[in-house]
Amino acid sequence: MRLNELAKLLRSAGDESRLRILCVIFAYKKVCVSDIAEELGLGIAIVSHHLRVMARDGLVVSVRDGKRICYTLPKKAFTEDLKRFICKYK
């Protein structure tokens, strides 16, 4: 991974709400927006916004599940490194 790609991913993850969202996705592997919102006590619109930003930057992957949009994590070494780093601090 090139440094500019790494910087982009770190900027995308560098928000407290996004870190919390990522920890929920790490825990459940695949989770829908409404479930994340409920788990974290945040509004669906806020969670959806954060997830769109992270999806745009390649940090999460959206998957349609009927009428619901769910999110999972891409299979990347960076994803596993991020999990080890952020989830031990939550």
Backbone as CSV, one residue per row, in Angstrom:
resi,resn,N_x,N_y,N_z,CA_x,CA_y,CA_z,C_x,C_y,C_z
1,MET,0.852,-1.176,0.000,0.000,0.000,0.000,0.902,1.244,0.000
2,ARG,0.535,2.172,-0.829,1.298,3.416,-0.918,0.891,4.365,0.200
3,LEU,1.786,5.265,0.537,1.524,6.187,1.643,0.310,7.064,1.409
4,ASN,0.073,7.500,0.171,-1.101,8.340,-0.077,-2.392,7.555,0.142
5,GLU,-2.400,6.254,-0.196,-3.578,5.410,0.047,-3.785,5.208,1.545
6,LEU,-2.693,4.986,2.259,-2.770,4.807,3.705,-3.295,6.075,4.373
7,ALA,-2.808,7.223,3.955,-3.265,8.496,4.522,-4.763,8.686,4.296
8,LYS,-5.246,8.317,3.130,-6.677,8.446,2.812,-7.512,7.566,3.751
9,LEU,-7.085,6.327,3.954,-7.805,5.416,4.839,-7.779,5.909,6.279
10,LEU,-6.645,6.404,6.717,-6.548,6.906,8.086,-7.402,8.152,8.295
11,ARG,-7.463,9.029,7.300,-8.343,10.211,7.398,-9.796,9.777,7.494
12,SER,-10.149,8.785,6.702,-11.531,8.312,6.690,-11.912,7.695,8.038
13,ALA,-10.994,6.995,8.667,-11.271,6.343,9.947,-11.076,7.285,11.132
14,GLY,-10.450,8.426,10.908,-10.033,9.296,11.990,-11.107,10.151,12.613
15,ASP,-12.216,9.569,12.975,-13.323,10.260,13.627,-13.857,9.308,14.689
16,GLU,-14.153,9.811,15.874,-14.589,8.938,16.962,-15.814,8.103,16.588
17,SER,-16.800,8.715,15.950,-18.002,7.962,15.558,-17.658,6.870,14.554
18,ARG,-16.785,7.170,13.620,-16.399,6.173,12.618,-15.626,5.026,13.247
19,LEU,-14.788,5.336,14.228,-14.069,4.271,14.928,-15.046,3.362,15.673
20,ARG,-16.042,3.955,16.285,-17.061,3.161,16.989,-17.850,2.303,15.996
21,ILE,-18.193,2.880,14.854,-18.915,2.137,13.810,-18.064,0.966,13.328
22,LEU,-16.791,1.208,13.102,-15.894,0.135,12.653,-15.824,-1.001,13.667
23,CYS,-15.784,-0.670,14.950,-15.745,-1.719,15.976,-17.009,-2.578,15.956
24,VAL,-18.159,-1.949,15.689,-19.402,-2.727,15.568,-19.318,-3.666,14.365
25,ILE,-18.820,-3.171,13.252,-18.699,-4.017,12.058,-17.691,-5.140,12.312
26,PHE,-16.597,-4.848,12.988,-15.632,-5.901,13.320,-16.304,-6.989,14.155
27,ALA,-17.163,-6.595,15.095,-17.815,-7.553,15.991,-18.818,-8.438,15.267
28,TYR,-19.568,-7.869,14.320,-20.646,-8.615,13.669,-20.320,-9.090,12.256
29,LYS,-19.208,-8.674,11.696,-18.757,-9.020,10.335,-19.596,-8.359,9.245
30,LYS,-20.928,-8.465,9.319,-21.835,-7.810,8.372,-22.993,-7.257,9.188
31,VAL,-23.224,-5.951,9.061,-24.247,-5.328,9.884,-24.914,-4.194,9.107
32,CYS,-26.202,-4.026,9.332,-26.974,-3.009,8.614,-26.972,-1.679,9.370
33,VAL,-27.244,-0.624,8.630,-27.191,0.741,9.161,-28.054,0.880,10.409
34,SER,-29.277,0.412,10.357,-30.184,0.570,11.502,-29.671,-0.167,12.732
35,ASP,-29.030,-1.301,12.536,-28.484,-2.054,13.662,-27.296,-1.329,14.293
36,ILE,-26.473,-0.720,13.453,-25.331,0.061,13.967,-25.855,1.259,14.754
37,ALA,-26.844,1.949,14.196,-27.413,3.125,14.860,-27.967,2.753,16.231
38,GLU,-28.680,1.654,16.288,-29.258,1.208,17.556,-28.156,0.832,18.546
39,GLU,-27.181,0.092,18.092,-26.076,-0.352,18.952,-25.329,0.833,19.572
40,LEU,-25.139,1.894,18.792,-24.339,3.034,19.253,-25.169,4.197,19.792
41,GLY,-26.491,4.100,19.666,-27.344,5.186,20.137,-27.209,6.440,19.286
42,LEU,-26.985,6.250,17.993,-26.859,7.357,17.048,-28.028,7.331,16.078
43,GLY,-28.271,8.444,15.413,-29.320,8.493,14.399,-28.913,7.747,13.138
44,ILE,-29.896,7.192,12.457,-29.640,6.448,11.223,-28.988,7.341,10.172
45,ALA,-29.435,8.593,10.065,-28.869,9.507,9.066,-27.387,9.771,9.330
46,ILE,-27.028,9.930,10.592,-25.614,10.178,10.956,-24.769,8.959,10.619
47,VAL,-25.239,7.782,11.014,-24.491,6.545,10.743,-24.368,6.339,9.238
48,SER,-25.449,6.554,8.522,-25.446,6.392,7.068,-24.431,7.321,6.414
49,HIS,-24.377,8.557,6.877,-23.409,9.519,6.332,-21.975,9.022,6.545
50,HIS,-21.664,8.623,7.768,-20.313,8.136,8.066,-19.965,6.913,7.220
51,LEU,-20.917,6.018,7.058,-20.668,4.814,6.272,-20.459,5.133,4.793
52,ARG,-21.200,6.101,4.273,-20.997,6.503,2.871,-19.596,7.052,2.651
53,VAL,-19.131,7.856,3.586,-17.776,8.408,3.487,-16.747,7.280,3.524
54,MET,-16.919,6.360,4.456,-15.954,5.257,4.574,-16.016,4.333,3.365
55,ALA,-17.208,4.122,2.810,-17.341,3.293,1.605,-16.678,3.968,0.412
56,ARG,-16.861,5.265,0.291,-16.237,6.014,-0.805,-14.715,5.872,-0.768
57,ASP,-14.163,5.828,0.437,-12.717,5.740,0.598,-12.197,4.302,0.638
58,GLY,-13.105,3.325,0.523,-12.691,1.926,0.478,-12.454,1.275,1.823
59,LEU,-12.924,1.918,2.895,-12.728,1.377,4.232,-13.771,0.328,4.595
60,VAL,-14.978,0.460,4.044,-16.046,-0.524,4.223,-16.672,-0.803,2.859
61,VAL,-17.427,-1.880,2.790,-18.099,-2.273,1.549,-19.591,-2.392,1.828
62,SER,-20.408,-1.756,0.988,-21.858,-1.850,1.172,-22.401,-3.053,0.408
63,VAL,-23.408,-3.688,1.034,-24.049,-4.866,0.460,-25.549,-4.697,0.646
64,ARG,-26.308,-4.816,-0.426,-27.764,-4.714,-0.321,-28.315,-6.045,0.191
65,ASP,-29.185,-5.933,1.204,-29.840,-7.106,1.788,-31.337,-6.815,1.768
66,GLY,-31.970,-7.102,0.611,-33.366,-6.735,0.422,-33.473,-5.223,0.328
67,LYS,-34.251,-4.629,1.232,-34.389,-3.171,1.248,-33.333,-2.502,2.121
68,ARG,-32.584,-3.284,2.832,-31.594,-2.742,3.766,-30.212,-2.697,3.131
69,ILE,-29.432,-1.730,3.569,-28.035,-1.644,3.166,-27.201,-2.071,4.373
70,CYS,-26.381,-3.070,4.159,-25.507,-3.552,5.215,-24.067,-3.292,4.819
71,TYR,-23.191,-3.380,5.785,-21.786,-3.086,5.538,-20.911,-4.201,6.085
72,THR,-19.840,-4.411,5.396,-18.827,-5.380,5.789,-17.469,-4.742,5.542
73,LEU,-16.438,-5.437,5.901,-15.087,-4.905,5.740,-14.369,-5.626,4.606
74,PRO,-13.586,-4.892,3.838,-12.833,-5.539,2.763,-11.723,-6.410,3.344
75,LYS,-11.360,-7.438,2.614,-10.269,-8.325,3.035,-8.950,-7.670,2.657
76,LYS,-8.416,-6.901,3.572,-7.149,-6.214,3.355,-6.311,-6.340,4.622
77,ALA,-5.018,-6.342,4.462,-4.129,-6.370,5.627,-4.381,-5.147,6.504
78,PHE,-4.660,-3.999,5.871,-4.915,-2.774,6.622,-6.108,-2.952,7.552
79,THR,-7.137,-3.639,7.099,-8.344,-3.842,7.905,-8.010,-4.611,9.180
80,GLU,-7.230,-5.663,9.054,-6.847,-6.448,10.230,-5.957,-5.635,11.173
81,ASP,-5.054,-4.858,10.617,-4.198,-3.998,11.445,-5.042,-2.979,12.201
82,LEU,-6.016,-2.399,11.522,-6.895,-1.415,12.134,-7.707,-2.044,13.264
83,LYS,-8.197,-3.235,13.047,-8.979,-3.935,14.072,-8.132,-4.134,15.328
84,ARG,-6.931,-4.612,15.171,-6.061,-4.835,16.333,-5.775,-3.525,17.062
85,PHE,-5.653,-2.453,16.316,-5.300,-1.179,16.933,-6.485,-0.513,17.623
86,ILE,-7.620,-0.364,16.949,-8.698,0.448,17.528,-9.567,-0.294,18.526
87,CYS,-9.832,-1.555,18.319,-10.802,-2.238,19.169,-10.255,-2.548,20.556
88,LYS,-8.949,-2.529,20.723,-8.419,-2.746,22.070,-8.593,-1.497,22.937
89,TYR,-8.890,-0.345,22.337,-9.052,0.898,23.079,-10.510,1.270,23.366
90,LYS,-11.454,0.553,22.797,-12.848,0.989,22.948,-13.406,0.795,24.315
